[in-house]
Amino acid sequence: MWQDYVIAIVSLLFGVILLPQLLDTWRGKTILNLYTASLTTIGLFILAGTFFTMEFWTSFIADVISGVIWFLLFLFSFKNKRKSN
């Protein structure tokens, strides 16, 4: 289905756009809002589960990748916040 590919492309772009932010949090240069990062992570994994049940395999994989990127943003931000306190 063409919808699967459109959703996947947009989801992957949203994940790829965050790579510079991920590098900054990994290096300890910045801290994201933990509520935003955690709720976005949960939402993306819920969407991935939904796409899995709909057999939108490409969208499922794309949202898992984006979910992992957001989870890493949360994890590194949490670590950086603990360091700064």
C-alpha positions, 0 to 999 in steps of 0.5 A, a space after each residue: 500500500 502506498 500509504 505505508 511508504 508515505 508514513 514510513 518516509 515521514 517517520 524516518 525523516 522525523 528521526 533523521 532530523 533529530 540526529 544532530 540533537 542526538 549527537 549534542 545530547 550524547 556529548 553532554 552539550 544539551 538536555 531535552 525536556 524529559 517529559 517531551 522525550 519520554 512521551 514521544 518515545 511511548 507514542 512512537 512505540 504505540 504507533 509502531 505496534 499499531 502499524 504492526 497489527 495493520 501489517 504496515 511493515 515499512 512504517 513499523 520499522 520506521 517508527 521503531 527507528 524513530 522511537 529508538 532515537 527518541 529513547 536515546 534522546 531521553 536516556 542521554 538527557 536524563 544522564 546529562 541532567 543528573 550530571 548537572 545537578 
